[in-house]
């Protein structure tokens, strides 16, 4: 019995396999990609498609590894806050099957499935932050990748803007001058929590009632260590003028310690939460005290550009327009009442 002659590159299954050069590693070894088809032309078509869309990578690199490498290479130039956010996003990527996919075969459908899986679990903002890390990593390690993924629609944050009454009641439930100052630094001085905690006595110009905001206190990654470094943005550098009673409160503190408050942002948060709970007020965040300051200035007719400068926001800030122009409920009631009284008709 005469057996059929085996074709070149024919596998035992009868399929045809061809190999195409991929890359040469650092040791000089050449690596090839294999493509299999029922015919030579079919295998060749697969190889041609790969060559037309091949990705120039010298080593296997999974998506999660690429993101981790990106964080490592950028850690020294990114803010600790950003790095911490990226590490949280990296953890999400590592837990999902998409993190194990090699960049050479990564497709938009893989990333879309990842987004769809995350949607029921975390907020649209968190998903956008996670995809922001992926986009940045792909931009470095796979710049030709055309990222095209549909993200969940943004949701309008439901925020409560405290009133002057709320701030006063909260102050009445503070047990220490340091906590009162922390609240006033935000509600009157428009400071973020990290900025308030980083203020030193040397930053205070007692004569002119000014506090120089020129640094912030941030946590290193997922550790419990706090450091003081430059502000979040260039526009965060500013000089905040405070009323005399706040300056007098600062003068009455122990000036031998490093910072005015002598507290970390976590400690401010914990003590603020306790005071808020005991006050019986509608729950709101420490950061919402900045909402009060910006909304009060806006209600008083102060132009946006001045509010931006006082609060450390970038010119034309969309954050200011979207969040910080919330009208305080009490002010809204006054406006509505005045409008109603001015519109009396005979019926």
N, C-alpha and C positions, 0 to 999 in steps of 0.2 A: 504493500500500500504506500503510495507516494503522498507525503504530507505537504500541505500548502506551504510555500516559502513565506517565512515571517517577514513582514514589512519592517523597514527601518523605523526605530523608535516605537514599535508596536508593543503594547503591554499584553500580559496574559489574557486580559479581558477582551482584547481585540481593539481597544481604544488606542489612539495615537497620542504620545506625549512629546512635547518639544520644550526645550529649555532656552531661556533668554537671559543674557547677562544683566545682573542687577547692580552690584557695586563690589569694590575691593576694600576689605577692612584694613585696619591699621597694621595688621600683621602681613599684609600682602596677599591674603587669601581671597580668591574671587568667589562671589556668591551669585547664584542663578535663581530665576523664578521658573517654575514648571507650569505648563498649561496642557490640559488633557481634553481631547474631543473625540467624537466617533470617527472623524476623518482628519487628515492632515490640515485641510483648509479650515476646518472648524477650530482646531487647536491654534492654527496660525492667526485666525481672526481674533481669538481671545488674547493672544500675545500682542497683537497690534493695538487692540483697544487699551491694554495695560500700558504699553509704551507711550501711547498718546496722552495718557492721564497719570503716568507714573509720578511718584513723589520722591524727590531727591533727599533721601535719608540714609545715612551711613550705618545706622544701627536700629535695631528694633526699639520702638519707643511707644509705650502705651499712653493713652490720654492722661491718666492720673499721674504718671511719671513726668510727663511734659509739664503739667500744671505745677507739680511739686518743684521741678527744676526752675520754672519761671519765678515762683515765689522766692526760692533761694537766691537767684541771681538779682532780684529786684529789692530784696529785703532792706538793703542799706539805704535805698533812695525813696522807698515808700514810707508813709506814716505808719506807726504801729497800729493805728486803728484800721487802716487798709489791710495791713498784713494779717491782722486778726480775722477780718472779714473773709479774706482769701483762704485762710486756713479752715474756717468753717465751711466754705464752699468746697474746698478740697476734700474734706471729710465726706460730704455728700457724694462727690464724684467717685471716691474710693469705694463707697458702700454699694454703688450701682454697677451692674455689668458693663456699662459704657466705659467705665474707668479702665477696664482691662483690654479694650480694643486698641490694636496697634494703629498708629497714625496713618500707616500706609494703606490701610483698608477702611479707615473711618469714613462714614457717609453721613450726610445730613439727616437721613432717616433714623440713624442711631441716636443722634442728638435730639431729634424731635420726639422720639420715644422716651428719652430721658426727661425732657421737659414735661411731657404728658404724665409720666409717672410721678413727678414732683408736685404737679399742680394741686392735687387734693390734699397735700401734706403741708406745704409751706406757702407763704404769701407771694404774690406776683413780684414784689420788690426783691425778695430773697432769690427767686428764680432768675431775675435779671442780673443780680449780683453774681450768681453762680455762673451764668452764661458769659458774664463780663470777664471772669477769670479764664474760661475756656477760650474765648475770643482772643484775649491777650496772649495766651500760651500758643495758640495756633498761629498768631501773627508772627511769633518768633521762630517756632520750629517748623511751621508749615505755611509760609506766607501766601502760597498760591491757592490755599483752600478757600473755596467760595462759601462762606458760612451763610446759610439761608434757612433759618428756623423761625417758626411762628411762636411768639411768646404770649402768655396770657395777658389780657387787657389790664391796664393799670387800674387800681382802685383808689378812689378818693379817700384819704385818711379821715377817720372820724375822730376829731380832736375836740377837747373841751378847753376853751380859753378862760382861765380864771379871771375874776373881776378884782377890783380893789378891795372889796369886802372879803373875798376869799383869801387874798394875800394877808390882810390884817388878822383874820381869824387864825390862819396858819401860824403867823408870827406869835400870836397869843398862846399857842400850844407848844412853842419851842422852849426847851429847858436850858439852853446855853446861848450865850452871845454869838458863839461861832456858827451855830446853826442859823440863827437869825441873820447873820451877815451873809451866809451862803445863799439864803433865800433872797436877800436884798441885792446881792451881787448879780443875780439873774433877773429879778423883777424890775430893778431900777438901773443896774449897770449892764444889762443885756449880756452877761457873761455866760458862757457854756460851763458845764460842771467842771471839766478839766481845767479851764482857764481860771475859774474861781479858786480852785484848790492850788493853783500854781502861783498865785499872787504873793509876793513877798513884801515886807515892810519897806524895802528899798524902792519898790515900784510905786509907792504912795507919795504924791506931792501934796503935803498937808496944807500948804499955804494956798495953793490954787484949787484944792479939793479934786485932784485928778489921780486916777489909778492908771498906770501904764500896763496895758494888756499885751504882753510880748512873749508868752510861752504857755504851754499847757501840760497837764499831768496825764500821762497815758500808761496803760498796763502793757507789759511786754508779752505779746502772744497770749497763750493760755495759762501763763504763770500768775503768781500773786504779787509779783514785783512791779512797783510803780516807778516811772522815771519822769523827769521834766525835760521837755524838748520844745522846739519851735512850734508856733501855732499851726493849726490845720491848714490855713491858706495865707497867702500874702495879705489879703484884705483883713485877716483877723488881727493883724497888728493895728492897735488903735489906742487912743487916749480917752478914757471914760470919765466924765465929770460927775461927781456925786454930791448930794446935799450934805450940809455940815453935820447933821446928826449921825450919818453913817461914818464920816471921817472921825468924829468923836468916839464912836464905838470901836474903831480900829485902834485909836490912841489908848484906849483902856485895856487892851489885850497884852498878854505876855509877849514882849518883843524880843525875847532871847531865842525863840524857835525860828525855824527856817521860813515857814510860810505864815500868812496871816490867819488862815483857818486852822492850820495844824491837822488837817483831815485829808484823807484820800477820797477820790470820787465815789468809791464803794461805801465808805463811811458816811459821806454826805447823803447818798441814796438811802441807806438804811435808816438814818436818823430822820430824814425828810419823810420817809414812808410811815414811820411811827407817829410823828407829829400829825401827818395828814389823816391817819386812821383815827387818832384821838379827837381830831377836830370835827369829825362828822361831815366834812365837806364832800361834794361830788369828787370822786377820785380823778386826779390828773397827775401828769409827770412833772418832775423837776424842770425838764426842758420846756414845759408849757409856760413856765414863768417868763421865758423869753417871748413867748406868744403874747402874753399879757403886755409886756413892754412895747413890742412892735405894734400890736393892735391899738393900744392906748395912744401911741404917737400918731398912728394913722387916723384914728378918730379925732384927734386934736388938730388935724390938718397939716401935719408935718410932711413935706414932700418925701417921696420914696427914697430919693438919693441921699437925703440926710439920715433917714432911718437905716439905710444900708451901711452908711459910714459908721454910725453909732454902734450898730449891732455886729459889724464885721462881716457883712455879706458882700458878695461881688456885685458890681454895678449891673443893673438889669436882672438881678437874681430871680429865677423862676420860683425858687423856694420861697422867697419873700412874698411873691404875688400869690402863690398857691396856698401857703400855710400861714404866713405871719400877718396877713391882712384880715384874719378872722375878726369879725366884729364881736366885741364882748356883748353877751346877752343883755346886760343891764343897759348898755349904751343903745343897743338896738331897740329896747323897749321905750326909751326916751324919744328916739327918733320916730318910732311908729306912733306914739301917743301925740307928739307934736304935729305930725302929719294929719292924724285923724281929727284933731281939734281945729285945724286950719281949713278943713274941708267939710263945712256944715251947709247943708242945703235945705230949702223948704220942700217938704214932701207931703 
